[in-house]
Amino acid sequence: FAIIFTDPRSTAHHYYPGIPLHPTQIYFMINAVLMFFILQWIHNHRKFYGQVVSSFLMLYGVSRFLIEILRGDADRGVYFQDSISTGQIVMAGFFVAGLALYKWCQKRFPIT
């Protein structure tokens, strides 16, 4: 399941001409739709204020981190012997921030 980018103005074509690539744009779209439904369910069943936002940060962090594995970010930077990209580092931060916010809001803003 792959796409070959043929538009010479495309970054993907510039770095990977003629190479089949995962269509991560489609994965991101599917991810956004799934996250909408998950977050809507969380909103309808929330136990404290801030649960939806913190859940978004965690869900987005994990899903984007996993999609970035397929994406390849040579043009955006890779670290630790090419094992992790800049996007993955940022998404790990999103997850940690979401988890901290979740715990903090859970204690301080219950819905009574």
C-alpha positions in Angstrom: 0.0 0.0 0.0 2.0 3.0 -1.2 2.0 6.2 -3.3 4.7 7.5 -5.6 4.8 11.3 -5.6 5.4 12.6 -9.1 4.9 16.3 -8.7 8.4 17.9 -8.9 7.3 20.6 -6.5 6.6 18.0 -3.8 9.0 17.6 -0.9 8.5 13.8 -1.1 9.4 13.8 -4.8 12.5 15.8 -4.1 13.8 13.5 -1.3 12.3 10.2 -2.6 11.9 10.4 -6.4 10.2 7.3 -7.8 10.1 5.5 -4.4 6.8 4.1 -3.1 5.9 5.8 0.2 3.2 5.2 2.8 0.3 7.6 2.2 0.7 9.1 5.7 -1.5 12.0 4.8 -4.4 9.5 4.5 -3.4 7.9 7.8 -3.5 11.4 9.5 -7.0 12.0 8.1 -8.2 8.6 9.3 -6.6 9.3 12.7 -8.3 12.7 13.0 -11.7 11.1 12.3 -11.2 8.3 14.8 -9.9 10.8 17.4 -13.0 12.9 16.9 -15.3 10.0 17.8 -13.1 8.8 20.7 -13.0 12.4 22.1 -16.7 12.8 21.6 -17.3 9.7 23.6 -14.9 10.9 26.3 -16.7 14.2 26.5 -20.1 12.5 26.9 -18.7 10.3 29.8 -16.2 12.7 31.3 -15.5 12.6 35.0 -13.6 15.9 35.4 -13.0 19.1 33.5 -9.9 19.0 31.4 -10.3 15.3 30.6 -11.0 15.9 26.9 -8.1 18.2 26.3 -5.6 16.0 28.2 -7.0 12.9 26.4 -6.5 14.7 23.1 -2.8 15.4 23.9 -2.2 11.8 24.8 -4.1 10.3 21.8 -2.5 12.6 19.3 0.9 12.1 20.8 0.7 8.3 20.6 -1.0 8.1 17.2 1.3 10.7 15.5 4.4 9.0 17.0 3.3 5.7 15.4 2.5 7.3 12.1 5.9 9.1 12.1 7.5 5.6 12.1 6.1 5.0 8.6 6.6 8.6 7.4 10.4 8.9 7.6 11.7 12.4 8.4 15.1 12.6 7.0 14.5 16.1 5.8 13.2 17.2 9.2 15.9 15.7 11.4 16.5 12.3 13.0 18.4 11.6 16.2 19.9 8.7 18.2 21.4 6.8 15.2 18.4 7.6 13.0 16.0 5.8 15.4 13.7 8.8 16.3 12.6 11.8 14.4 12.0 15.4 15.5 8.2 14.8 15.2 8.4 11.8 17.5 10.3 13.7 20.1 7.7 16.4 20.1 4.9 13.9 20.2 6.5 12.2 23.2 6.3 15.6 24.9 2.6 15.9 23.9 1.9 12.6 25.6 3.8 13.4 28.8 2.1 16.9 28.9 -1.3 15.2 28.4 -0.7 12.6 31.1 0.5 15.3 33.6 -2.6 17.5 32.7 -4.9 14.5 33.1 -3.6 13.7 36.6 -3.7 17.3 37.6 -7.2 18.0 36.4 -8.5 14.7 37.7 -7.6 15.7 41.3 -8.6 19.4 41.0 -11.6 19.7 38.7 -14.1 16.8 39.3 -17.6 17.1 37.9 -20.0 16.7 40.8 
